[in-house]
Amino acid sequence: MMYNICIKNTYYKKQLLTLIIVALALQGVISMLGVWGLYPIQKMFLWAVRLFLLVELIYGIVNFSKGENKPLPFIGKYGEKAF
């Protein structure tokens, strides 16, 4: 029984790793906006990115709890190819 849980977790570990990489990349872009002096745009993008990442995370948690191996919307297909 534990073996089946580990197999299911492996899929979601890949999805989570993809989500973390995308979050770090987007944070780098947002930081560069601040360096360039575009603070109002930086704040707007910061909240949009936070909302996007939260939705992706909730979607992954819901699918995991249902036992479905669905990729995350928008970024999950890249995680399946990369890992």
DRENDREN-994078 format. One record per residue (C-alpha): residue number from 1; residue in one letter; x, y, z. Coordinates in Angstrom, 2 decimals. Each point is the difference from the previous one (the first is absolute). Layout:
// residues N
+-----+------+---------+---------+---------+
| seq | type |       x |       y |       z |
+-----+------+---------+---------+---------+
| NUM |    A |       X |       Y |       Z |
...
+-----+------+---------+---------+---------+
// end
This chain:
// residues 83
+-----+------+---------+---------+---------+
| seq | type |       x |       y |       z |
+-----+------+---------+---------+---------+
|   1 |    M |    0.00 |    0.00 |    0.00 |
|   2 |    M |    2.80 |    2.41 |    0.81 |
|   3 |    Y |    1.52 |   -0.68 |   -3.42 |
|   4 |    N |   -3.08 |    1.35 |   -1.78 |
|   5 |    I |    0.11 |    3.21 |    2.03 |
|   6 |    C |    3.66 |    0.50 |   -0.91 |
|   7 |    I |   -0.74 |   -0.38 |   -3.71 |
|   8 |    K |   -2.79 |    2.56 |    0.21 |
|   9 |    N |    2.21 |    2.38 |    1.97 |
|  10 |    T |    2.75 |   -0.18 |   -2.62 |
|  11 |    Y |   -2.27 |    1.54 |   -2.61 |
|  12 |    Y |   -0.92 |    2.85 |    2.29 |
|  13 |    K |    3.60 |    0.53 |    1.07 |
|  14 |    K |    0.80 |    0.72 |   -3.63 |
|  15 |    Q |   -2.95 |    2.37 |   -0.26 |
|  16 |    L |    1.01 |    1.80 |    3.20 |
|  17 |    L |    3.60 |    0.32 |   -1.16 |
|  18 |    T |   -1.24 |    1.59 |   -3.21 |
|  19 |    L |   -2.16 |    2.39 |    2.00 |
|  20 |    I |    2.97 |    1.00 |    2.18 |
|  21 |    I |    2.23 |    0.62 |   -3.02 |
|  22 |    V |   -2.68 |    2.15 |   -1.66 |
|  23 |    A |   -0.52 |    1.92 |    3.26 |
|  24 |    L |    3.72 |    0.74 |    0.30 |
|  25 |    A |    0.23 |    1.09 |   -3.64 |
|  26 |    L |   -2.98 |    2.30 |    0.33 |
|  27 |    Q |    1.42 |    1.44 |    3.22 |
|  28 |    G |    3.21 |    0.80 |   -1.87 |
|  29 |    V |   -1.95 |    1.85 |   -2.68 |
|  30 |    I |   -1.95 |    1.93 |    2.63 |
|  31 |    S |    3.22 |    0.91 |    1.81 |
|  32 |    M |    1.46 |    1.36 |   -3.22 |
|  33 |    L |   -3.02 |    2.29 |   -0.39 |
|  34 |    G |    0.85 |    1.48 |    3.41 |
|  35 |    V |    3.63 |    0.47 |   -0.98 |
|  36 |    W |   -1.10 |    1.88 |   -3.12 |
|  37 |    G |   -2.15 |    2.33 |    2.13 |
|  38 |    L |   -3.39 |   -1.31 |   -1.13 |
|  39 |    Y |   -1.44 |   -0.32 |    3.50 |
|  40 |    P |   -3.74 |    0.36 |   -0.83 |
|  41 |    I |    0.28 |   -2.69 |   -2.67 |
|  42 |    Q |    2.05 |   -2.13 |    2.38 |
|  43 |    K |   -2.72 |    0.07 |    2.65 |
|  44 |    M |   -2.70 |   -0.85 |   -2.54 |
|  45 |    F |    1.96 |   -2.97 |   -1.38 |
|  46 |    L |    0.91 |   -1.18 |    3.49 |
|  47 |    W |   -3.64 |   -0.43 |    1.01 |
|  48 |    A |   -0.93 |   -1.54 |   -3.36 |
|  49 |    V |    2.82 |   -2.55 |    0.32 |
|  50 |    R |   -0.93 |   -0.81 |    3.59 |
|  51 |    L |   -3.61 |   -0.61 |   -1.02 |
|  52 |    F |    1.09 |   -2.16 |   -2.95 |
|  53 |    L |    2.30 |   -2.12 |    2.16 |
|  54 |    L |   -2.66 |   -0.39 |    2.69 |
|  55 |    V |   -2.56 |   -1.20 |   -2.55 |
|  56 |    E |    2.51 |   -2.46 |   -1.46 |
|  57 |    L |    0.85 |   -1.31 |    3.48 |
|  58 |    I |   -3.64 |   -0.45 |    1.00 |
|  59 |    Y |   -0.76 |   -1.76 |   -3.29 |
|  60 |    G |    2.87 |   -2.42 |    0.63 |
|  61 |    I |   -1.08 |   -0.69 |    3.57 |
|  62 |    V |   -3.58 |   -0.70 |   -1.08 |
|  63 |    N |    1.12 |   -2.41 |   -2.73 |
|  64 |    F |    2.41 |   -1.73 |    2.38 |
|  65 |    S |   -2.70 |   -0.51 |    2.60 |
|  66 |    K |   -2.31 |   -1.45 |   -2.67 |
|  67 |    G |    2.77 |   -2.35 |   -1.13 |
|  68 |    E |    0.03 |    1.34 |   -3.57 |
|  69 |    N |    3.24 |    0.49 |   -1.92 |
|  70 |    K |   -0.94 |    3.17 |   -1.85 |
|  71 |    P |    2.66 |    2.53 |   -0.92 |
|  72 |    L |   -0.21 |    3.48 |    1.42 |
|  73 |    P |   -1.62 |    2.48 |   -2.38 |
|  74 |    F |    2.37 |    2.10 |   -2.11 |
|  75 |    I |    3.27 |   -1.43 |    1.39 |
|  76 |    G |   -0.63 |   -3.69 |    0.69 |
|  77 |    K |    0.66 |   -1.15 |   -3.53 |
|  78 |    Y |    3.48 |    1.52 |    0.14 |
|  79 |    G |    0.69 |   -1.85 |    3.23 |
|  80 |    E |   -0.96 |   -3.29 |   -1.61 |
|  81 |    K |    2.42 |    0.63 |   -2.88 |
|  82 |    A |    2.88 |    1.30 |    2.11 |
|  83 |    F |    0.00 |   -2.63 |    2.70 |
+-----+------+---------+---------+---------+
// end
